[in-house]
């Protein structure tokens, strides 16, 4: 597989497919990690339950935002690029499965 890394664009090219590196998502994940460490400390310090719950909800919110951004980039790149190929229907089915999971809580 051919692989080119372009530093001026936030993309990686693998065999004609351009894929975002998701650096912005990594920032969100690192924020969530920090919050999780804080939650662990709050639990170890027997902090007030509602305060812990609020921090847990903050992490959930960050992860939901990260997931949404991943899905948007997937639509903008992977799905769009596959529109004239045999992979297009597969990409649509993958998105349908993820949407089902998000709305009904089914396994992916």
C-alpha positions in Angstrom: 0.0 0.0 0.0 1.2 3.4 -0.9 1.4 5.8 2.1 2.0 9.5 2.0 1.8 11.8 5.0 1.1 15.5 4.2 2.0 17.8 7.1 0.4 20.9 5.8 -2.9 19.1 5.4 -4.3 17.0 8.2 -4.5 13.9 6.1 -2.9 10.6 5.4 -3.1 9.1 1.9 -3.3 5.4 1.6 -3.9 3.9 -1.8 -5.9 6.8 -3.3 -7.9 7.2 -0.1 -7.4 10.4 1.9 -8.2 10.1 5.5 -8.1 12.7 8.3 -5.9 12.1 11.2 -8.5 13.2 13.7 -6.1 15.4 15.7 -9.1 17.4 17.1 -10.7 14.2 18.3 -7.5 13.3 20.1 -7.7 16.6 22.0 -11.2 15.7 23.1 -10.2 12.2 24.2 -7.3 13.7 26.2 -9.8 16.1 27.9 -12.0 13.1 28.7 -9.1 11.2 30.1 -8.3 14.1 32.4 -11.9 14.3 33.6 -11.9 10.5 34.2 -8.8 10.9 36.4 -10.6 13.7 38.3 -13.7 11.5 38.8 -11.5 8.7 40.1 -10.0 11.1 42.6 -13.4 12.4 43.6 -14.6 8.9 44.3 -11.5 8.1 46.3 -12.0 11.3 48.3 -15.7 10.4 49.0 -16.9 13.6 47.2 -20.6 14.4 47.0 -22.5 12.0 44.6 -24.1 14.8 42.6 -20.8 16.4 41.9 -19.3 13.1 40.7 -22.4 12.5 38.6 -22.0 16.0 36.9 -18.4 15.1 36.1 -19.4 11.8 34.6 -22.0 13.6 32.5 -19.3 16.0 31.3 -17.2 13.1 30.1 -20.2 11.5 28.3 -20.9 14.8 26.6 -17.2 15.1 25.4 -17.3 11.5 24.1 -20.6 12.2 22.3 -19.1 15.3 20.6 -16.0 13.3 19.6 -18.2 10.6 18.1 -20.2 13.1 16.2 -17.1 14.7 14.7 -15.7 11.3 13.7 -19.0 10.5 11.9 -19.1 13.8 10.2 -15.5 13.4 8.9 -16.5 9.8 7.8 -19.4 11.2 5.8 -17.3 14.0 4.3 -14.4 11.8 3.3 -14.8 8.0 3.4 -18.5 7.9 2.3 -18.1 10.7 -0.2 -15.0 9.2 -1.8 -16.8 5.8 -2.1 -19.9 7.1 -3.9 -18.8 5.9 -7.3 -17.3 2.6 -6.1 -18.5 -0.8 -5.0 -17.9 0.2 -1.4 -20.6 2.9 -1.3 -23.4 0.6 -0.3 -21.2 -1.0 2.4 -20.4 2.5 3.8 -24.2 3.3 3.9 -24.9 0.1 5.7 -22.2 0.8 8.3 -23.7 4.2 9.0 -27.2 2.7 9.3 -25.8 0.3 11.9 -24.2 3.1 13.9 -27.3 5.2 13.7 -29.4 2.2 15.0 -27.0 1.8 17.8 -27.1 5.5 18.7 -30.9 5.6 18.7 -31.9 2.2 20.1 -28.8 1.1 22.0 -28.2 -2.0 19.8 -24.8 -3.5 19.5 -22.7 -2.6 16.4 
